[in-house]
Amino acid sequence: MSNHLKGLLMTIFAVVILSPDSVLIRLVEDASPDVDSWTVLFWRGALYAVGVSTLVFLKYRSKTISEFKNIGKGGLLIGFFSGISTGTFVFAIVYTSIANALVIISTGPIMIAIVAWVLLREKSSLVTWIAMVIVFIGIYIVMSGSVGGKSLVGDFFALITAVMMGFTFTLTRKYKDINMVPVNAIGGLIAAIIAVFMANTIAIPKEVVSYIIAMGVILSISFSLITIAPRYMPAAEVGMIMPLETVLGSLIAWYIIKEEPTMNALIGGSIVIVTLFLHSWYSTNQAHKLEKI
């Protein structure tokens, strides 16, 4: 099996198993309305940290502690932004429709370009700037359907999540020698620490335990694979596959919890996803051309 095929399969598998994640949050809310969102975030973050740490241990054994120490201050900073995005994602799913949240969060690649321009002074191409404008038009269409309701709050949480992703992945490129898998565990731990101080209680009813555990397993496996995949294939190609999660997640929500996307979400989401795919495709082709020169 070639490295490229290995990276491709990793990314597709990661995206497919990540797709039910948002529905699991909503299922917890439906099964036990009294469960605080902060409580969900605590267990989500804690199990994410434990799951990733377990995977690191299985791979590195006696070198596990060293792998965590080696992430340094850069890794801790990346973990901080990752932890914040883990939290804002939960509140986005709670306060707005899953389709809205996933569409807005899928703009992460564009946010990465903006943050890289601000932090690293990386100049984006004209094509990227055009893509940014089109994507933000799509976001406006999605969010315009939420004006006047609490869904708008969730939409903003989703936008914050996308921005935090921009910081996370931009810093990952800056500190490219860091093993990012342990950093994922730090992100989960930070989310759990913040949540434990905000939650009324960390106790959860037995009827939601399976959903909570499933979240931890899904996050641990999926984000570890997404982190590793760029070692085997260009990051731009990974970005081409990521919008698939938006489509699958929305369809799963439609099928399982009967949450039908609004017309604004369908129109704006289509604009965003098609633009992101075409931009990633263009970026990949340009990278291949440069490699041949």
Salt bridges, closest charged atoms under 4 A:
ASP21 OD2 - ARG44 NH2 2.66
GLU29 OE1 - ARG26 NE 3.71
GLU122 OE1 - ARG173 NH2 2.52
GLU237 OE1 - HIS4 NE2 2.58
GLU237 OE2 - HIS288 NE2 3.25
GLU259 OE1 - ARG26 NH1 2.38
GLU291 OE1 - HIS288 ND1 3.66
